[in-house]
Amino acid sequence: MKLVQQREIFEREKKIYESCKVSFVNVDGYDVYNSSIPFFWEGKKYIYGRVEKRHEWARSWVKLFEETDKDRWTLVQNDMIYQLEDPYVSIINGELILGGTHVRKKQGEVDTYYGYFYRGRDIHDLQYYTTGPDYMKDIRLVQMEGGKIGVFSRPRSEEIKVQYGSEAIIGFTMINDLTELNADIISGAKKIDGLFEDDEWGGCNQCYYLGDNKIGVIGHKSYKRMDDEGTELLVYMNISFVYDVVLHKAMDVKIIGTRSCYPAGTAKVPSLIDCVFSSGIVMRDDGKADLYSGVGDTFVGRIVIDYPFEGYGRIVNI
């Protein structure tokens, strides 16, 4: 079924139990969007946010915020600042891993971009330690049993489109230790079939080990469409799927959020009015999940949804 049809069905049947904007304090004059998921570290609750002026692009910083009230996050003063986009976090063998996209410019124009990775046990003093492949965003890590680490890749290029029809693919590989993570290992990840049709693209945003060699993935899926006035829109939607490591297969691929699920707000540019870029989920005491997402490249939204991996196991904290 085409993605447009899948969206139509989702919009008719969606169950959104709560929808709100997330506020960020002490960043006056800047938007905060495309954040990490909230996470606990040494007894405090934090989130990393992408901080950028509304009229600028590819000139963002990632900064750390601490929860000071419900849906209210306050900038941690005098903390490290990372020249990155779209942060994400994972905890691997007791270490905090911060990843994001670093854009390299040449004479003021974007030349290329890479995934950068930082690691450490002191959240205020993470160490940069490796770089992903050229022109690759959305590289994600997940802790598995036995010390294994799952690695999801996301190559996107004209060559990929010619070979596969879709503008991007997602691959998977495993490593035994963080020291093995490098651009060659990531580039060699094996393609997962069945995720994107022609002219679609997307990637993983946050990954959760479910036990029994299954990984729950919160991601995004995208395509282009024209609005009634002839403007080309970049449509981004929140998705989920379950990846079976043994079968090397994606299962239960589905839409879990669209722009209509989130509060009203201005987009950075007109082409992004239909854009939500997933951060990930945080489980709630009532068994449902808080889904966090960047919205229109201007703010972070939170919606409450049903647990997206029902029937495939619960999230395992290793």
MOFENQUI-V882558 format. One line per field, one symbol per residue. phi: phi as a letter, one per 40 degrees, with the letter a starting at -180 (. if undefined). psi: psi as a letter, one per 40 degrees, with the letter a starting at -180 (. if undefined). burial: 1 if it has 24 or more other ideal C-beta (glycine too) atoms within 12 Angstrom, else 0. A space follows every 10 residues. Layout:
BEGIN
phi->???
psi->???
burial->???
END
This chain:
BEGIN
phi->.ccccdcdcd ccbdbbcaaa cbbbbgbdgb cbafccccac afgbbbacbc bacdcbafab bbbcbbcbac fbbbdccfcc bbcbbfcaba bbfgbcbbba cbcbbbfgbc baaacbbbai bbccacbcba bccdfbbfcb bacbcggcbc bbbacaaccc cccbgccabb baabbcadcc cacccccccc cccgcbcdgb aiacbabbcb gffbbcbbab bbababcccg ccbccbbcbb abbccccfac bfcacbabdc cbccicccad cbcbbbbdci bbcbccgcbc bcacbgfbab bbbbbcdcbd gbhccbcc
psi->hidddddddd ddeihheihi ihihiffhei ihifiiiiih hfeihiihih hiideiifgi ihihiiheih fhhhhhifii hhgiigiiii hhfeihhhii hhhhihfeih daiihihiii ehdefihhei iaihfhifhi ihhiieeihi hhigihiddd dddedieiih iiiiieidee hidddddehh hhiediahei iaiidhihhe iffihhhhai iiiiihaeee hhihhhihii ihhhddefhh ifhiheiide eiiiiiidid eeefhhhida ihiideeahh hiiihefdih ihihiihefh eeiihhh.
burial->0010011001 0001010011 1111001001 1111111110 1000111111 1100000101 1111111000 1011110001 0111111111 1100111111 1110000000 0011111110 0010010001 1110111111 1111000111 1111110001 0001011111 1111100100 1010111010 1100111001 1111111111 0011111111 1110100000 0011111111 1111100001 1111111111 1110101100 1111111111 1110000011 1111111111 1111111110 01001000
END
